Amino acid sequence: MEKPFPPISQELLTALSRVFPDQVPNLSDTDRQVWTKVGNVQVVRFLRERFREQNEDILNTKVIPDVHV
């Protein structure tokens, strides 16, 4: 069984998005720079998706279990 991903905060996502913005590369960037930037953005997107899933799970989790009498 895969371990759950550690909690991700909105603050972390905001900071990473500032450092690694999701934008079109500069024409002056080398191929290596372009691929590095693409990789950075992919990590931020991955974390954003995990954040969405974690918060979706929180909204769908029942606080009070069903009681069957």
C-alpha positions as protocol buffer text, in pm:
chain_id: "A"
residue {
  index: 1
  type: MET
  ca { x: 0 y: 0 z: 0 }
}
residue {
  index: 2
  type: GLU
  ca { x: 131 y: 342 z: -95 }
}
residue {
  index: 3
  type: LYS
  ca { x: 184 y: 590 z: 188 }
}
residue {
  index: 4
  type: PRO
  ca { x: -34 y: 903 z: 168 }
}
residue {
  index: 5
  type: PHE
  ca { x: 135 y: 1215 z: 37 }
}
residue {
  index: 6
  type: PRO
  ca { x: 229 y: 1467 z: 310 }
}
residue {
  index: 7
  type: PRO
  ca { x: -11 y: 1760 z: 355 }
}
residue {
  index: 8
  type: ILE
  ca { x: 48 y: 2053 z: 120 }
}
residue {
  index: 9
  type: SER
  ca { x: -38 y: 2409 z: 221 }
}
residue {
  index: 10
  type: GLN
  ca { x: -175 y: 2687 z: 6 }
}
residue {
  index: 11
  type: GLU
  ca { x: 114 y: 2902 z: 127 }
}
residue {
  index: 12
  type: LEU
  ca { x: 366 y: 2655 z: -16 }
}
residue {
  index: 13
  type: LEU
  ca { x: 188 y: 2647 z: -352 }
}
residue {
  index: 14
  type: THR
  ca { x: 175 y: 3026 z: -366 }
}
residue {
  index: 15
  type: ALA
  ca { x: 547 y: 3058 z: -288 }
}
residue {
  index: 16
  type: LEU
  ca { x: 647 y: 2791 z: -542 }
}
residue {
  index: 17
  type: SER
  ca { x: 427 y: 2951 z: -809 }
}
residue {
  index: 18
  type: ARG
  ca { x: 609 y: 3282 z: -754 }
}
residue {
  index: 19
  type: VAL
  ca { x: 952 y: 3119 z: -776 }
}
residue {
  index: 20
  type: PHE
  ca { x: 860 y: 2888 z: -1067 }
}
residue {
  index: 21
  type: PRO
  ca { x: 593 y: 3071 z: -1269 }
}
residue {
  index: 22
  type: ASP
  ca { x: 394 y: 2880 z: -1530 }
}
residue {
  index: 23
  type: GLN
  ca { x: 483 y: 3092 z: -1831 }
}
residue {
  index: 24
  type: VAL
  ca { x: 613 y: 3059 z: -2183 }
}
residue {
  index: 25
  type: PRO
  ca { x: 996 y: 3036 z: -2192 }
}
residue {
  index: 26
  type: ASN
  ca { x: 1202 y: 3325 z: -2328 }
}
residue {
  index: 27
  type: LEU
  ca { x: 1325 y: 3294 z: -2687 }
}
residue {
  index: 28
  type: SER
  ca { x: 1677 y: 3351 z: -2556 }
}
residue {
  index: 29
  type: ASP
  ca { x: 1660 y: 3047 z: -2322 }
}
residue {
  index: 30
  type: THR
  ca { x: 1876 y: 2749 z: -2411 }
}
residue {
  index: 31
  type: ASP
  ca { x: 1716 y: 2407 z: -2457 }
}
residue {
  index: 32
  type: ARG
  ca { x: 1848 y: 2308 z: -2116 }
}
residue {
  index: 33
  type: GLN
  ca { x: 1692 y: 2615 z: -1951 }
}
residue {
  index: 34
  type: VAL
  ca { x: 1358 y: 2546 z: -2121 }
}
residue {
  index: 35
  type: TRP
  ca { x: 1349 y: 2183 z: -2003 }
}
residue {
  index: 36
  type: THR
  ca { x: 1454 y: 2284 z: -1652 }
}
residue {
  index: 37
  type: LYS
  ca { x: 1172 y: 2538 z: -1636 }
}
residue {
  index: 38
  type: VAL
  ca { x: 926 y: 2282 z: -1771 }
}
residue {
  index: 39
  type: GLY
  ca { x: 1032 y: 2037 z: -1499 }
}
residue {
  index: 40
  type: ASN
  ca { x: 992 y: 2302 z: -1230 }
}
residue {
  index: 41
  type: VAL
  ca { x: 640 y: 2383 z: -1347 }
}
residue {
  index: 42
  type: GLN
  ca { x: 549 y: 2013 z: -1364 }
}
residue {
  index: 43
  type: VAL
  ca { x: 643 y: 1973 z: -997 }
}
residue {
  index: 44
  type: VAL
  ca { x: 428 y: 2273 z: -899 }
}
residue {
  index: 45
  type: ARG
  ca { x: 137 y: 2133 z: -1104 }
}
residue {
  index: 46
  type: PHE
  ca { x: 180 y: 1792 z: -939 }
}
residue {
  index: 47
  type: LEU
  ca { x: 173 y: 1948 z: -591 }
}
residue {
  index: 48
  type: ARG
  ca { x: -127 y: 2161 z: -684 }
}
residue {
  index: 49
  type: GLU
  ca { x: -315 y: 1845 z: -790 }
}
residue {
  index: 50
  type: ARG
  ca { x: -222 y: 1665 z: -465 }
}
residue {
  index: 51
  type: PHE
  ca { x: -342 y: 1977 z: -274 }
}
residue {
  index: 52
  type: ARG
  ca { x: -673 y: 1965 z: -462 }
}
residue {
  index: 53
  type: GLU
  ca { x: -714 y: 1593 z: -388 }
}
residue {
  index: 54
  type: GLN
  ca { x: -631 y: 1639 z: -20 }
}
residue {
  index: 55
  type: ASN
  ca { x: -884 y: 1919 z: 17 }
}
residue {
  index: 56
  type: GLU
  ca { x: -1145 y: 1727 z: -179 }
}
residue {
  index: 57
  type: ASP
  ca { x: -1095 y: 1431 z: 56 }
}
residue {
  index: 58
  type: ILE
  ca { x: -1140 y: 1661 z: 357 }
}
residue {
  index: 59
  type: LEU
  ca { x: -1471 y: 1785 z: 217 }
}
residue {
  index: 60
  type: ASN
  ca { x: -1593 y: 1432 z: 144 }
}
residue {
  index: 61
  type: THR
  ca { x: -1488 y: 1274 z: 476 }
}
residue {
  index: 62
  type: LYS
  ca { x: -1766 y: 1210 z: 722 }
}
residue {
  index: 63
  type: VAL
  ca { x: -1696 y: 1346 z: 1067 }
}
residue {
  index: 64
  type: ILE
  ca { x: -1971 y: 1142 z: 1231 }
}
residue {
  index: 65
  type: PRO
  ca { x: -1981 y: 776 z: 1128 }
}
residue {
  index: 66
  type: ASP
  ca { x: -2306 y: 620 z: 1013 }
}
residue {
  index: 67
  type: VAL
  ca { x: -2486 y: 454 z: 1300 }
}
residue {
  index: 68
  type: HIS
  ca { x: -2698 y: 151 z: 1218 }
}
residue {
  index: 69
  type: VAL
  ca { x: -2952 y: 54 z: 1481 }
}
